[in-house]
């Protein structure tokens, strides 16, 4: 029997990742979380301020530390035994309760900071977020069918480059493709649908007036969230992928290899 974490309507969890207290990101979270609180009961995890340790290590195995075996399977066993580190358990409880997840971070070296990657490594644990098989097909419950399905995510990212540089033909690469490992490889993997990215470009040159403008833009986006639809990826179980190879069937966007082929038509 497959089991899922049912989200609580009206709950949201905001994961904030930036080390500076005087940053543009800090200005945005103050404005954005206040606006979100008008619609949701909001929990906030400030990973740097909280001292969250991003490194998955032996301590995440509880009493199984030092036991030989597959790391993902061992962390799943530790979860089933209730041997989860307190800071990870806190994040899992907040995420399990939320129907909306907000991830906010600066783009560093064309990806999220290591702190947020470590949050994903430790929090989306086998047993908690994924690791089951579908009863009818025997396929893994992943890519749209993880234990956290039924949730949406708003990703807020600040970038030093401009929109052209991070566009489809820009030298830095298309931002949606750069963040595919997060939106598809992590969130969609466990069933969470990402909304359109909320991007602040040219972030390094924004002055005080610009900060206020971007705060107001974020407040407006949050006010309209209830009317937004996600752009979901294809589900593994829907038949678009060959069950043996788990690659798209040849008649689905034939000849194309770009990441956009994984969006649902």
N, C-alpha and C positions, 0 to 999 in steps of 0.2 A: 504494500500500500504506500503510495507516494504522499509525502507530507510537505506542507508549506507554512511559512510564517505569514499569518494574516495581518496586513497593516491596519493600524487604527486610524479611521477617518479623522482628519483634522490635525494630524501629527506630522511634523517635519523635522529633519535632522540636517544641520549645516556643519560641514567639515571644512575648516579654514586652515590654510597652510601658507603662512608667511612669517618670517622671523622678526620683522621690524614693526615697532609700535607706531611709527610716524609715516607709514607707507600709504600709497594709493589704495592698496588692498584693504588696509585697516579702515580707511575712510569708507570704502564700499561696503564692508561687512557691517559697519555701524548703521549705515543707512538701509542696507538691504535686509538685515535681520529684523530691524524695527518695522519695516514695511511688511515683511513676511509674518510677523507676529500679529498683525491685524487680521490675518486669515487662518493662521495655524498656531497650535501650541508648539513652540520651537525649542529644540535643544541645540546647543552649539558646542562643538569640540574644536578648540584652538590648539592644534597639535603641538606647536612649538611652546606655547605658554603652559600647556598641560604636561610638558616633558614626555610626550609619547615616544616610546622607543620603536623605531621603524624596523629594526633588525629581527627577522624571524630566526629563532635560535633553539637550542636544546630545551630552554625553559618552557617553550610552547608545547612540549611533549609531555609535560607533567611527570608522572611516575614512569613514563616510557622513555625518558631521557636515557640515551646510551643504548637503547634496544635497536638492533639492526632492522632494517626494513625501509620501505618507501616512505619518504617524509610526509607526503600528502595523506597517505593512509594512516600513518601514526598520529598526525594531528587530528584526523577524524576520530580515531579511537580515544584520544585524549579528550576531545569534545564530548563524546558519548559518556565518558567516565566523569564528566563535570570538572575536569582539570584544565581550566582556562584561566589565563592570567587576568587579574582584576581589570586592568585597563582595556584589555581586549573584550572581556565580558561586558563591560560598560558600553563599548561601542556597538557590540552585537545587539544588546538590548535596545539601544536607541535606534539602531537601523531597523530592527525587527518591528518596532512600533510605528515607524514612519511610513507614510504613503508618498512622501516627497523627500528625496535626498538632494542636498545642494553641496556640490564640491567646488571650492574656490581656491585658486592657486595661480602663481605666475608661471609662464612658460620658460623653463630653464633648459637649455641645450635641446630644445625642440621636444620637450616632454614635461610631465609633471615633476615637481621636486621629489627627491628620494624619500622624503618624509611621507608624502602621500602614497607613493608606490609601496612603502612599507606598511602603511595602513591597509592597503588592499591585500598585501601578502598575509598579514596576520588576522585581519577581521573577516575576510571572505573565506573562512576556514571550511575544509571538508567536514561535512556533518551539519554545519550551520547554514552555509550558503549553497552548497552543491555536493554532489557525490552519490546521488541516487540513480537508479535505472528506471526507465518507463516500464510499467507493468505489462503493457500490451505488446511492445516492440522489442524490449530488452536494450534499447538504445539509451545512452546516458541522458539524464535530464539536464540539459545545458543548452545554451544559445536560445533563450526565450522561454525556457522551462525550468530554470533553477528554483531554489526554495524561496527566492525573494521576488518572484514574479508578482505583478499587480502594483508595482511601484514605478514612479517616474523620477528622473534625475535632471536637475538643472546644473550645467557646468559653466562656471564663471571663470574666465581665464584672461589674464593680462599679458600682453606681448610687446616686446620692444620694437619688433618689426612693424611695417605698415601693412595694410590689407593686400596690396599688390604683391609684396614680397612673400606673403604667406597664402597667396592665391593658387589656383590650379596650375599656373605656369610660372609661379614665382620660384626664385632660386632657393628659398628656404623650404619649399614643399608646401602642398596644400594642407591647411591646418586641420581640416576634418580627417585627412589621411594620417597626419602626425598623431592625432589623438584616437585613432581607430583601436589601438591596443587597450585604451581605457573604455571607450564607449561600447565597443563590440567585444573585445577580448576579456574584459572584466565585468562591466555592468550587464551587457546583454547575456553574457555567459551564465549569469546567475538569475536572469529574468527581468532585469531593470531596464526600462525603456528610457533612452536619453532624449530630452527635448533639444531643439536647435541650440547650438553653442551660443553663449553670451560672451562676446569678445570685446576687449578694450585694446585697440591697436595703438602703436606709438606711445606706449605707456610711460617710457622713460622721460619724455619731454612734456608731460602734462603738468600745468601749473595749478594754483589754487582754484582759479575759476573753472579750469577744465575738470578738476576733481568733482566740483559741485555739479557740473553738467553731466558727468558720467554717473554720479550718484542718483541724479534725477532720472536719468535714462534707465538705470537698474530698478528704481522704485516703480517706474511705469511698467517695465517688463513684469515685475512681480505682481503688480495689481491686475494684470491681464492674464496671469498664468492659468486660471481656471478654464479659459477658453482656448488654450493651446492644445494642439494635437502633436503627438510625437511622430517621428518618422521611423517606424520600426524596421529592424533588420528581419531577414528571413529566419524562420524557426527551423532548427535541425530536424524536427519531427514531421514537418509538413510535406515532405516529399521532393523538395527542390534539390536536395543533396543525395548522392548515391550512398546507400547505407554501408557499403563496404569501404569506399574510398573517402567518404564524407566530403567529396568535392561536388560542386554544382554539376548537374547534368549538362551534357554538351549542347542541348537545345536551349539552354537558358543563357541569354546574351552571348551567343557563340562568338568566339574570337576575342572577347574582352577579358582583361585580367586586372582591371582597376578595382579598387576596393568598393566602389559604388555598386558593383553587381550584387553585393550582399544585402542591399536594401530591398525590402519587399516592394514589388511592383504595385 
